[in-house]
Amino acid sequence: QVQLVESGGGLVQPGGSLRLTCTASGRTFIFKDYAMAWFRQAPGEEREFVAAINWAGSSEWYRDSVKGRFHISRDNGKNTVYLQMNNVKPEDTAVYYCAADGEGGDYSSAAYDYWGQGTQVTVSS
C-alpha cells in the first residue's frame, strides 16, 4: 500500500559526502501530510534517530552527533526526502532507513508508520 525506497548509499571515505534519497509511493499515501525522518542502525545496535523534517519542510531536527554535518530536506512535489551527509565519520556507518509519521514526527522509531528497506552507508578509508 505504501512504499518507501531509499537510495544513494555506498562506500565513502572519512570526511567525504554523499546524499541519500527516499521516494514514497502508494495510492492512499499523502506525502505532504507526513513528517519524514531518517534513522540508522549499525550491526548489533539499536536503531537510532538521525534527522526529521516536518510536513512543510520548514522545521528540522537532528541528533547531536550529526548537527552541522547532515542536512535533511524534502520535495513534496516529488514525494521525496533527502539526507545530505557531509564530513562523514566512521561512526556514521550503518544502514539508513527512511520513515514516515502521520502525526508530526518524533525522535522515537516507534512513532513512525512506514519504513523503507534501508540503504547501506559505509565510511572507511
C-alpha positions in Angstrom: 0.0 0.0 0.0 2.8 2.4 1.0 6.3 2.0 -0.2 9.4 4.0 0.8 12.5 3.3 -1.2 15.9 4.6 -0.2 18.9 5.0 -2.5 22.3 6.7 -2.5 24.2 4.7 0.0 27.6 3.3 -0.6 31.2 3.4 0.4 32.7 6.8 1.2 35.9 7.9 2.8 36.0 9.8 6.1 35.4 13.4 5.5 33.6 12.8 2.3 30.0 13.4 1.4 27.0 11.6 0.0 23.3 12.1 -0.4 20.6 9.7 0.4 17.2 9.8 -1.3 13.9 8.3 -0.2 11.0 8.2 -2.6 7.4 7.4 -1.4 4.5 5.9 -3.3 1.1 4.5 -2.6 -2.5 5.1 -3.7 -3.7 6.3 -0.3 -0.4 7.8 0.9 -0.5 11.6 1.0 3.2 12.5 1.3 2.7 16.2 2.3 0.7 15.1 5.4 3.6 13.2 6.9 6.7 14.2 8.8 9.7 12.3 7.4 12.8 11.1 9.1 16.0 9.2 8.8 17.1 6.5 11.2 20.1 4.3 11.1 21.1 1.0 12.5 24.6 -0.4 12.9 25.2 -4.1 13.3 24.3 -5.3 16.7 23.0 -1.9 17.7 19.6 -0.4 18.3 18.0 1.7 15.5 18.6 5.4 16.3 17.2 8.7 15.2 19.3 10.7 12.8 17.1 13.6 11.4 13.5 14.6 10.9 11.6 17.2 8.9 8.0 18.4 9.3 5.4 18.2 6.6 6.1 21.6 5.1 9.9 21.3 5.2 10.0 24.3 7.5 11.4 22.7 10.6 14.3 20.2 11.0 15.6 18.2 13.9 18.9 16.3 14.2 20.7 14.1 16.7 23.6 15.9 18.3 26.3 13.9 16.7 25.3 14.9 13.1 24.4 18.5 13.7 26.3 20.7 11.3 27.2 17.8 9.1 23.9 16.3 7.9 21.0 18.2 6.3 17.5 16.8 5.8 15.2 18.2 3.1 12.1 17.3 1.2 10.4 17.9 -2.1 6.6 17.3 -1.7 6.1 17.7 -5.4 8.4 14.7 -5.9 7.3 12.7 -2.8 11.0 12.7 -1.9 13.1 13.3 1.2 16.9 13.7 1.2 19.7 13.4 3.6 22.8 15.2 2.7 25.7 13.8 4.6 28.8 15.9 4.8 32.1 15.3 6.6 31.2 11.7 7.3 32.9 9.7 10.1 33.4 6.0 10.5 30.8 6.0 13.3 28.2 7.1 10.7 28.5 3.6 9.1 25.1 2.0 9.3 22.0 1.0 7.3 20.0 4.2 6.9 16.2 4.0 6.9 13.6 6.4 5.7 10.4 6.7 7.8 7.1 8.5 7.7 4.9 9.7 10.6 1.4 10.9 10.0 1.3 12.6 13.5 4.0 15.1 13.2 7.2 13.2 13.7 9.2 12.1 16.7 12.6 11.0 18.0 11.3 7.5 18.6 11.2 4.9 15.9 8.0 3.6 17.4 6.1 6.7 16.3 6.6 6.1 12.6 4.0 4.4 10.5 6.0 3.4 7.4 9.6 2.4 6.8 11.8 1.8 3.8 14.1 -1.1 3.3 17.3 0.8 4.1 20.4 1.7 2.3 23.9 0.8 3.4 26.4 3.6 4.2 29.9 2.6 4.9 32.5 5.2 5.9 36.0 3.8 5.6 39.4 4.5 4.0 
